[in-house]
Amino acid sequence: MGYGVYRLGYLGPRGTFSEAAAHRYCEGKGCQLVECSSLEDIFRGVASGVLEEGIVPVENSTEGSVGIVFDLLAGSYDLAVRGELLVPVVHSLLVRTGVTFPEIEKVLSHPQALAQCRGFLRRELPGAVWQECSSTAAAAVLVARTERPWAAIAPAAAGVYGLEVLIQEANDCPDNVTRFWIISTEQLPCTGDICKTSLVFGVCDRPGALYLVLREFALRGINLTRIESRPAKRKLGEYIFFLDFIGSTMDSAIQDLLGNLSEITTRLKILGSYPSWGQACFIAARKK
């Protein structure tokens, strides 16, 4: 990868959880953070070489998957996953100086953030209108610019836009976590103690087709950590499957598994093997 500026794309604007994840990933690496206006802009930048890597949200412990990320990886872009990051999520209620709780008539945020705070909002602000925005920080910008008594659900860091934190923690689940993936044009070998592999596959529309795939993992005692279906986007009722499991494509047993899977699936794409978050080998997840 050269010795020039190392650019990492993240979903902006400033003050988002994606920016927090990007800073955390870049600790000690000397990255230049590049703000992107959409998740597809990150994919496009990495694929074109404008960005060396991108960091994208994959799933949230409360609201589940970020579908567009899986769709882009499966179809539009030939990119690889080379790392993961888990970031605690705390949503705050932000207002302009002087706005009081009873005055709030509208709450703005990203759809996922609104969903993660729906219990709080229905209980504490039953009369407020909800408005979806492209990001939590974009919501903070709109609230900062209006004269209306609006509020934003956003990280406390979004206070950089001149807002006050009215409620520090508005999310319904205290142990709220978002998982991020590091994407690049190249896969990297993972040889640490605990590696994780992600793949996408399709099967024929016949009884037992999915069972035959899962059976290959069970026979080898390989632990699955995630499986999810997504529409194949060709016809109603046709699906592809995303699957994470413990193991590395460097292992001979995993290579044997993948060989068998290629014979019983209609498509098989290895998204990447990477250190499972929290393991020491994560530091190798970016090529020097």
C-alpha positions as a Markdown table, in Angstrom:
| # | Residue | x | y | z |
|---|---|---|---|---|
| 1 | Met | 0.0 | 0.0 | 0.0 |
| 2 | Gly | 2.5 | 2.8 | -0.5 |
| 3 | Tyr | 3.8 | 5.5 | 1.9 |
| 4 | Gly | 1.4 | 8.4 | 1.1 |
| 5 | Val | -1.6 | 9.7 | 3.0 |
| 6 | Tyr | -3.7 | 6.8 | 4.3 |
| 7 | Arg | -7.4 | 7.8 | 3.7 |
| 8 | Leu | -10.3 | 6.2 | 5.6 |
| 9 | Gly | -13.8 | 7.0 | 4.6 |
| 10 | Tyr | -16.7 | 7.3 | 7.1 |
| 11 | Leu | -20.3 | 8.3 | 7.0 |
| 12 | Gly | -20.5 | 12.0 | 8.0 |
| 13 | Pro | -21.1 | 14.6 | 9.0 |
| 14 | Arg | -19.0 | 15.3 | 12.2 |
| 15 | Gly | -20.4 | 14.1 | 15.4 |
| 16 | Thr | -21.7 | 10.7 | 14.2 |
| 17 | Phe | -21.0 | 7.3 | 15.8 |
| 18 | Ser | -19.3 | 6.5 | 12.5 |
| 19 | Glu | -16.8 | 9.3 | 13.1 |
| 20 | Ala | -16.2 | 8.0 | 16.6 |
| 21 | Ala | -15.6 | 4.5 | 15.2 |
| 22 | Ala | -13.2 | 5.9 | 12.6 |
| 23 | His | -11.2 | 7.7 | 15.2 |
| 24 | Arg | -11.1 | 4.6 | 17.3 |
| 25 | Tyr | -9.9 | 2.5 | 14.4 |
| 26 | Cys | -7.2 | 5.0 | 13.4 |
| 27 | Glu | -5.6 | 5.3 | 16.8 |
| 28 | Gly | -1.9 | 5.0 | 16.2 |
| 29 | Lys | -2.3 | 4.5 | 12.5 |
| 30 | Gly | -2.0 | 8.0 | 11.2 |
| 31 | Cys | -5.2 | 8.0 | 9.0 |
| 32 | Gln | -6.7 | 10.9 | 7.2 |
| 33 | Leu | -10.4 | 10.7 | 7.9 |
| 34 | Val | -12.6 | 11.5 | 4.8 |
| 35 | Glu | -16.2 | 12.5 | 5.5 |
| 36 | Cys | -18.6 | 10.8 | 3.0 |
| 37 | Ser | -22.3 | 11.8 | 2.5 |
| 38 | Ser | -23.6 | 8.2 | 2.0 |
| 39 | Leu | -22.6 | 4.6 | 2.6 |
| 40 | Glu | -22.4 | 4.0 | -1.2 |
| 41 | Asp | -20.0 | 7.0 | -1.5 |
| 42 | Ile | -17.7 | 5.1 | 0.9 |
| 43 | Phe | -17.9 | 2.0 | -1.3 |
| 44 | Arg | -17.4 | 4.0 | -4.4 |
| 45 | Gly | -14.4 | 5.8 | -3.0 |
| 46 | Val | -12.7 | 2.5 | -1.9 |
| 47 | Ala | -13.5 | 0.8 | -5.2 |
| 48 | Ser | -12.0 | 3.7 | -7.2 |
| 49 | Gly | -8.9 | 4.0 | -5.1 |
| 50 | Val | -9.7 | 7.4 | -3.7 |
| 51 | Leu | -9.9 | 5.8 | -0.3 |
| 52 | Glu | -7.6 | 3.1 | 1.0 |
| 53 | Glu | -10.3 | 1.8 | 3.4 |
| 54 | Gly | -13.8 | 2.6 | 4.5 |
| 55 | Ile | -15.6 | 2.0 | 7.9 |
| 56 | Val | -19.3 | 1.1 | 7.6 |
| 57 | Pro | -22.0 | 0.1 | 10.2 |
| 58 | Val | -23.1 | -3.5 | 9.7 |
| 59 | Glu | -25.5 | -4.2 | 12.5 |
| 60 | Asn | -26.9 | -2.9 | 15.8 |
| 61 | Ser | -27.6 | -5.0 | 18.8 |
| 62 | Thr | -31.1 | -3.4 | 19.1 |
| 63 | Glu | -32.3 | -2.8 | 15.6 |
| 64 | Gly | -30.4 | -5.5 | 13.6 |
| 65 | Ser | -28.7 | -5.2 | 10.2 |
| 66 | Val | -27.9 | -2.3 | 7.9 |
| 67 | Gly | -29.3 | -3.8 | 4.8 |
| 68 | Ile | -27.7 | -1.6 | 2.2 |
| 69 | Val | -24.2 | -2.5 | 3.3 |
| 70 | Phe | -24.9 | -6.2 | 2.7 |
| 71 | Asp | -26.6 | -5.4 | -0.6 |
| 72 | Leu | -23.6 | -3.4 | -1.8 |
| 73 | Leu | -21.1 | -6.1 | -0.7 |
| 74 | Ala | -23.1 | -8.9 | -2.4 |
| 75 | Gly | -23.8 | -7.2 | -5.7 |
| 76 | Ser | -22.5 | -3.8 | -6.7 |
| 77 | Tyr | -18.9 | -3.7 | -5.4 |
| 78 | Asp | -16.2 | -6.4 | -5.3 |
| 79 | Leu | -14.7 | -5.3 | -2.0 |
| 80 | Ala | -13.5 | -7.3 | 1.0 |
| 81 | Val | -13.9 | -7.1 | 4.8 |
| 82 | Arg | -10.6 | -6.9 | 6.7 |
| 83 | Gly | -11.6 | -5.9 | 10.2 |
| 84 | Glu | -14.5 | -5.3 | 12.6 |
| 85 | Leu | -15.1 | -2.9 | 15.4 |
| 86 | Leu | -17.7 | -2.7 | 18.1 |
| 87 | Val | -18.8 | 0.7 | 19.4 |
| 88 | Pro | -21.1 | 1.4 | 22.3 |
| 89 | Val | -24.0 | 3.5 | 21.3 |
| 90 | Val | -25.5 | 6.2 | 23.7 |
| 91 | His | -28.2 | 8.4 | 22.2 |
| 92 | Ser | -28.7 | 11.8 | 23.8 |
| 93 | Leu | -31.5 | 14.4 | 23.3 |
| 94 | Leu | -30.0 | 17.6 | 22.1 |
| 95 | Val | -31.6 | 21.1 | 21.9 |
| 96 | Arg | -30.7 | 24.7 | 21.3 |
| 97 | Thr | -29.9 | 26.7 | 24.4 |
| 98 | Gly | -33.1 | 27.7 | 26.2 |
| 99 | Val | -35.4 | 25.0 | 24.7 |
| 100 | Thr | -37.2 | 23.2 | 27.6 |
| 101 | Phe | -38.5 | 19.6 | 27.6 |
| 102 | Pro | -42.2 | 20.5 | 27.4 |
| 103 | Glu | -41.7 | 22.8 | 24.4 |
| 104 | Ile | -40.3 | 20.2 | 22.1 |
| 105 | Glu | -42.6 | 19.7 | 19.1 |
| 106 | Lys | -40.4 | 17.7 | 16.8 |
| 107 | Val | -37.6 | 15.1 | 17.2 |
| 108 | Leu | -35.2 | 14.6 | 14.3 |
| 109 | Ser | -32.7 | 11.7 | 13.8 |
| 110 | His | -31.6 | 8.8 | 11.7 |
| 111 | Pro | -34.3 | 6.1 | 11.4 |
| 112 | Gln | -32.2 | 3.6 | 13.3 |
| 113 | Ala | -31.7 | 6.1 | 16.2 |
| 114 | Leu | -35.4 | 6.9 | 16.3 |
| 115 | Ala | -36.2 | 3.2 | 16.5 |
| 116 | Gln | -33.6 | 2.7 | 19.3 |
| 117 | Cys | -35.3 | 5.4 | 21.3 |
| 118 | Arg | -38.9 | 4.8 | 20.4 |
| 119 | Gly | -39.9 | 3.7 | 24.0 |
| 120 | Phe | -38.4 | 6.9 | 25.5 |
| 121 | Leu | -40.0 | 9.1 | 22.8 |
| 122 | Arg | -43.5 | 7.6 | 23.2 |
| 123 | Arg | -43.3 | 7.8 | 27.0 |
| 124 | Glu | -41.7 | 11.2 | 27.5 |
| 125 | Leu | -42.6 | 13.1 | 24.3 |
| 126 | Pro | -45.9 | 11.6 | 23.1 |
| 127 | Gly | -47.0 | 14.7 | 21.3 |
| 128 | Ala | -43.7 | 15.3 | 19.3 |
| 129 | Val | -43.5 | 14.5 | 15.6 |
| 130 | Trp | -40.6 | 12.3 | 14.4 |
| 131 | Gln | -38.6 | 13.3 | 11.4 |
| 132 | Glu | -36.0 | 11.0 | 9.7 |
| 133 | Cys | -32.7 | 12.4 | 8.6 |
| 134 | Ser | -29.7 | 11.0 | 6.7 |
| 135 | Ser | -27.6 | 10.8 | 10.0 |
| 136 | Thr | -27.8 | 11.7 | 13.6 |
| 137 | Ala | -25.4 | 14.6 | 13.1 |
| 138 | Ala | -27.4 | 15.9 | 10.1 |
| 139 | Ala | -30.4 | 16.0 | 12.5 |
| 140 | Ala | -28.2 | 18.0 | 15.0 |
| 141 | Val | -27.4 | 20.5 | 12.2 |
| 142 | Leu | -31.0 | 21.0 | 11.3 |
| 143 | Val | -32.0 | 21.6 | 15.0 |
| 144 | Ala | -29.1 | 24.1 | 15.4 |
| 145 | Arg | -30.3 | 26.1 | 12.4 |
| 146 | Thr | -34.0 | 26.4 | 13.2 |
| 147 | Glu | -35.8 | 28.8 | 15.5 |
| 148 | Arg | -38.4 | 26.1 | 16.3 |
| 149 | Pro | -38.3 | 24.1 | 19.6 |
| 150 | Trp | -37.0 | 21.0 | 17.9 |
| 151 | Ala | -34.7 | 18.3 | 19.4 |
| 152 | Ala | -32.2 | 15.9 | 17.9 |
| 153 | Ile | -31.4 | 12.3 | 18.9 |
| 154 | Ala | -27.7 | 12.1 | 18.4 |
| 155 | Pro | -24.4 | 11.4 | 20.2 |
| 156 | Ala | -23.4 | 13.9 | 22.8 |
| 157 | Ala | -20.4 | 14.6 | 20.5 |
| 158 | Ala | -22.9 | 16.3 | 18.1 |
| 159 | Gly | -22.8 | 19.1 | 20.6 |
| 160 | Val | -20.1 | 20.5 | 18.3 |
| 161 | Tyr | -23.0 | 22.1 | 16.4 |
| 162 | Gly | -23.8 | 24.4 | 19.4 |
| 163 | Leu | -26.5 | 22.3 | 21.0 |
| 164 | Glu | -27.0 | 21.4 | 24.7 |
| 165 | Val | -27.5 | 17.9 | 26.0 |
| 166 | Leu | -31.0 | 17.9 | 27.6 |
| 167 | Ile | -31.2 | 14.1 | 28.2 |
| 168 | Gln | -27.8 | 12.2 | 28.4 |
| 169 | Glu | -29.2 | 8.7 | 27.6 |
| 170 | Ala | -32.4 | 8.3 | 25.6 |
| 171 | Asn | -31.9 | 4.9 | 24.1 |
| 172 | Asp | -34.2 | 2.1 | 25.4 |
| 173 | Cys | -31.5 | -0.5 | 25.8 |
| 174 | Pro | -28.5 | 0.4 | 27.9 |
| 175 | Asp | -26.2 | -2.2 | 26.3 |
| 176 | Asn | -26.6 | -0.8 | 22.8 |
| 177 | Val | -23.7 | -1.6 | 20.5 |
| 178 | Thr | -23.1 | -1.1 | 16.8 |
| 179 | Arg | -20.8 | -3.4 | 14.8 |
| 180 | Phe | -18.6 | -1.8 | 12.0 |
| 181 | Trp | -16.7 | -3.4 | 9.2 |
| 182 | Ile | -13.5 | -2.2 | 7.7 |
| 183 | Ile | -13.7 | -2.6 | 3.9 |
| 184 | Ser | -11.0 | -2.5 | 1.2 |
| 185 | Thr | -10.2 | -3.8 | -2.2 |
| 186 | Glu | -8.0 | -6.6 | -0.9 |
| 187 | Gln | -8.5 | -9.4 | 1.7 |
| 188 | Leu | -5.8 | -9.9 | 4.3 |
| 189 | Pro | -4.8 | -13.2 | 5.8 |
| 190 | Cys | -5.9 | -13.6 | 9.4 |
| 191 | Thr | -3.7 | -15.9 | 11.5 |
| 192 | Gly | -4.5 | -14.9 | 15.0 |
| 193 | Asp | -6.0 | -17.0 | 17.8 |
| 194 | Ile | -9.6 | -16.1 | 17.0 |
| 195 | Cys | -10.5 | -15.1 | 13.5 |
| 196 | Lys | -13.9 | -14.7 | 11.9 |
| 197 | Thr | -14.9 | -15.3 | 8.3 |
| 198 | Ser | -17.8 | -13.7 | 6.5 |
| 199 | Leu | -19.4 | -15.0 | 3.3 |
| 200 | Val | -22.5 | -14.8 | 1.1 |
| 201 | Phe | -24.1 | -17.7 | -0.7 |
| 202 | Gly | -27.2 | -18.8 | -2.6 |
| 203 | Val | -28.9 | -22.2 | -2.8 |
| 204 | Cys | -31.4 | -23.9 | -5.1 |
| 205 | Asp | -35.1 | -23.6 | -4.3 |
| 206 | Arg | -35.7 | -27.1 | -3.1 |
| 207 | Pro | -36.3 | -28.8 | 0.3 |
| 208 | Gly | -33.2 | -29.2 | 2.5 |
| 209 | Ala | -30.9 | -26.9 | 0.4 |
| 210 | Leu | -30.1 | -24.6 | 3.3 |
| 211 | Tyr | -29.8 | -27.5 | 5.7 |
| 212 | Leu | -27.1 | -29.1 | 3.5 |
| 213 | Val | -25.0 | -25.9 | 3.8 |
| 214 | Leu | -25.4 | -25.7 | 7.6 |
| 215 | Arg | -24.7 | -29.4 | 7.9 |
| 216 | Glu | -21.2 | -28.8 | 6.6 |
| 217 | Phe | -20.4 | -26.5 | 9.5 |
| 218 | Ala | -22.0 | -28.8 | 12.1 |
| 219 | Leu | -20.1 | -31.8 | 10.9 |
| 220 | Arg | -16.8 | -29.9 | 11.4 |
| 221 | Gly | -17.8 | -28.3 | 14.8 |
| 222 | Ile | -17.5 | -24.8 | 13.3 |
| 223 | Asn | -19.3 | -22.2 | 15.3 |
| 224 | Leu | -21.7 | -19.9 | 13.4 |
| 225 | Thr | -21.9 | -16.4 | 14.9 |
| 226 | Arg | -24.5 | -14.9 | 12.5 |
| 227 | Ile | -26.8 | -15.9 | 9.6 |
| 228 | Glu | -29.2 | -13.7 | 7.8 |
| 229 | Ser | -31.2 | -13.8 | 4.6 |
| 230 | Arg | -31.6 | -10.9 | 2.1 |
| 231 | Pro | -33.7 | -10.7 | -1.0 |
| 232 | Ala | -31.7 | -11.7 | -4.1 |
| 233 | Lys | -33.4 | -8.8 | -5.9 |
| 234 | Arg | -34.4 | -11.0 | -8.9 |
| 235 | Lys | -37.8 | -12.3 | -8.0 |
| 236 | Leu | -40.1 | -12.6 | -5.0 |
| 237 | Gly | -39.1 | -15.4 | -2.7 |
| 238 | Glu | -35.5 | -15.7 | -3.8 |
| 239 | Tyr | -32.9 | -15.1 | -1.2 |
| 240 | Ile | -29.2 | -15.0 | -0.6 |
| 241 | Phe | -27.6 | -15.7 | 2.8 |
| 242 | Phe | -24.9 | -13.9 | 4.8 |
| 243 | Leu | -23.1 | -15.9 | 7.3 |
| 244 | Asp | -20.3 | -15.3 | 9.8 |
| 245 | Phe | -18.3 | -18.1 | 11.5 |
| 246 | Ile | -15.3 | -18.6 | 13.7 |
| 247 | Gly | -12.3 | -19.6 | 11.6 |
| 248 | Ser | -9.9 | -18.4 | 8.9 |
| 249 | Thr | -9.5 | -19.1 | 5.2 |
| 250 | Met | -5.9 | -19.9 | 6.1 |
| 251 | Asp | -7.0 | -23.0 | 7.9 |
| 252 | Ser | -7.0 | -26.3 | 6.0 |
| 253 | Ala | -10.2 | -27.3 | 7.6 |
| 254 | Ile | -11.9 | -24.1 | 6.4 |
| 255 | Gln | -10.5 | -24.5 | 2.9 |
| 256 | Asp | -12.0 | -28.0 | 2.8 |
| 257 | Leu | -15.3 | -26.6 | 4.0 |
| 258 | Leu | -15.3 | -23.9 | 1.4 |
| 259 | Gly | -14.5 | -26.5 | -1.3 |
| 260 | Asn | -17.6 | -28.5 | -0.3 |
| 261 | Leu | -19.8 | -25.4 | -0.1 |
| 262 | Ser | -18.8 | -24.4 | -3.7 |
| 263 | Glu | -20.4 | -27.7 | -4.9 |
| 264 | Ile | -23.7 | -27.3 | -3.1 |
| 265 | Thr | -24.4 | -23.6 | -3.5 |
| 266 | Thr | -25.5 | -21.6 | -6.5 |
| 267 | Arg | -23.1 | -18.8 | -5.6 |
| 268 | Leu | -20.4 | -18.4 | -3.0 |
| 269 | Lys | -18.4 | -15.2 | -2.2 |
| 270 | Ile | -15.9 | -15.0 | 0.6 |
| 271 | Leu | -16.2 | -11.4 | 2.0 |
| 272 | Gly | -13.1 | -11.9 | 4.1 |
| 273 | Ser | -11.3 | -13.4 | 7.2 |
| 274 | Tyr | -10.4 | -10.9 | 9.9 |
| 275 | Pro | -9.6 | -10.8 | 13.6 |
| 276 | Ser | -12.6 | -11.1 | 15.9 |
| 277 | Trp | -13.0 | -7.8 | 17.8 |
| 278 | Gly | -11.1 | -7.8 | 21.1 |
| 279 | Gln | -8.3 | -10.1 | 19.9 |
| 280 | Ala | -4.7 | -9.0 | 19.7 |
| 281 | Cys | -4.5 | -9.9 | 16.0 |
| 282 | Phe | -6.9 | -6.9 | 15.2 |
| 283 | Ile | -3.9 | -4.7 | 15.1 |
| 284 | Ala | -2.8 | -6.5 | 11.9 |
| 285 | Ala | -6.2 | -5.7 | 10.2 |
| 286 | Arg | -4.7 | -2.8 | 8.2 |
| 287 | Lys | -1.8 | -3.4 | 5.7 |
| 288 | Lys | 1.2 | -1.2 | 6.6 |
